[in-house]
Amino acid sequence: MAPWLLGLAGAALLAFAWWGLQRDAAPPPPPTARLWGDAALSLGPVEAYARGVALVDSGRSRASLPYLHHAVAAPGAPWQAWRIYASALHNAAMAGVTDPLVATDLAPRSSFERVALMREAFPRIDRAIALAGNPPERAIAQNTRGQFLRTWGFQWDAMQDFHMAGELDPSWHDQALFFARLMRDPRTTLE
């Protein structure tokens, strides 16, 4: 594993620990809380973040939204929380149709709902980019934004974000070059 990635993970852990120690009480409920019930609000922001990340990791992005929303509503929420929340919104928008008889995490029912989720995701990822403390962190968030755009078919806009990520952190440069080659020739392979 790259040493900068280990350092980044350590810094994130310290940021979340500091953030958790700064919290005396739960913040006031966000305006959308009435839509989600009280489960997320019964937790502090750090616990809500941890629960939200666990749900995202288990493939339940839509179920994670109230927890992650609660986490970023707290003053001083770190850039990583904003990035994960934006990614969960994106993942929820892209969720496939599930069998309603066995689904625990229902997919959006219409294109309108998918677009509404993405309209929420972009300001969150932009906030993550703004809050990121150094170029490698901003590159991670910028690359995430590019992935959102690429998924939705905005290839040229995605390429711009990938190049910005490569300028911020050279470790992303190869991905930007590969995507540029792919845009010129869709038959491009990883070799």
N, C-alpha and C positions, 0 to 999 in steps of 0.2 A: 504494500500500500504506500502511496506517495506520502512523504513526510509532511507536505503542506496540508494534505487531507487530514492526517492525524492531528495536526495543529489546529485546523479548522474545527474538527470535531471536539477537541478539548476546549477551544474557545467558546463553542456553542454550549457545551455543558456548563462551563463557568457562568456564561451569560444567563442561562436558565436558572441556575442555582441562585445567583445574585437577584434575579428578577423575583424568584419565589420568596426570598428572604425579605424583600422590600414590601411585600403585600401584607397589610394588616387585616384587611377584610375583603370580601368579595366586592367587585365594582357594582355599580347600579346595573340593573338588567338592561341589555340592549333592546332597542325598539322592536326587534323581530322576535324577542323571546316568547311572546304570547303564541307565536306560531309553532314553537318547538316544545313547549312544556317546560318543566322545572328541572329535569335531570341534569342538564349542563350547568344550570345556575346554582345547584347545590354544591358544586365543586369550586375550589379556588382556581385561578387562571392556569397555574402550572399543572394542577391535576387535570383540568379540562383539556389542556394541550396534550398531555400524555394519553388521555383516553381517546382524543381525536386522532392522534397519530396511530394508536393501536387499531382503531377502526379503519383508517386508511390502509395500514399494512395488511389488514385482513380482507381488503377488497370492498369495504363498505364505506366508500367515500361520502355518499349522501347522508348516511347516518352520522358521519363525523362532523358535519357542518355546524350543528349547534354548539358542539364542544369547541371547535376551532374558532368560531365566531366569538364565543365567550372569552377565549384566550387572547385574541387580538383586541378585544374591547378594553382590556386592562391597560392603563397607562404604562408606557415603556415596553410594550411587547416587542421582542427582538425581531429582526428581519427574517429569521428562520421560520418563526410562527406565521408571519405574513405570507411567506413563500409556500409553506405547507397548506395554508388555508386556500390560497389561489389554486394550487394544484388539486386540492380536493374538490373545489368548485368545477375545475376543468374536467376532472375524472367523472364527477357526477353528471356533467353535461354530456359526456361521451359514453356513459353507461349504456350497454345494450339492453334490449328488451328482455325482461326476465319473466319467468312463469309466475303469475300472481298467486298461484296456489302454494308455492314454496318460497317465494321471494321474501327476504328480510330487508332488502335494500332496494326499493322500487326505483326504476329508471324514470327519467323525465317522460311524460306522456306525449309531448309534442315538440316540434321544432321551436315554437315560441318559448317553451320552458328551457330548452337547451341554450338558446340565444340569451335568455335572461340570466342564466347561470354564468355564461361567459362575460356578460356585461358586468357582472359582479367580480369575476376573476381578474380582469385586466387592471382595474384600479388597485387591487390587492397586490398583484405582482409588481406593479409600478411602485407601490409603497415599499415592498421588500427591496427593490433596487435602490430606492432612495435611502433606506435605513442601513443597508449593508455597509460595514465599516471599512472595508479595504477592497482593492481591485479583484482579488480572487473570489471574494464573497459576491461582489456585484456581478462578476462574470457568471457565477452559478445562477443567480436570479435572472440575468439577461438571457442566458441560454434557455431557461425555463420558459420565458416569454416567447422566445423563438419557437420552441416546441409547440406552444399553444397555437401560434400563428400557422405553423406548418400543418398541424393536425386539421385546422379549419380551411386549408387550401390557400392561404395567403403566403405562397412560397417566396416571393420576392421580399416581402416584409420580414419573413422568417430569416432569410439569408442576411439581411441587414443586422438583425439581432445577433445571429451567430458570429458575424464579423465583429460586432461590437464586443461580444464576449471574448473573442480571440485577441482583440486589442487590449482588453482589460487584463487578461491572463493568457499568456502564450500556450498553456496546456490545452486551450480550446481552439487554437488556430487550425489544427488539422481537420477538426470537424467542420469548420467554416469553409475550408478549401474543398473538402469532399462534397459538401452541399452545393458549392458553386459549380463544381464539375458535374454533379448530378443535374443541376438546372440546365447546363449547356447540353448534356447528353443523358437522357433518362436511362440509357442502357448501362451506365456506369456501375461497376461493382466495387466491392470493398478491397479488392486486390490492387 
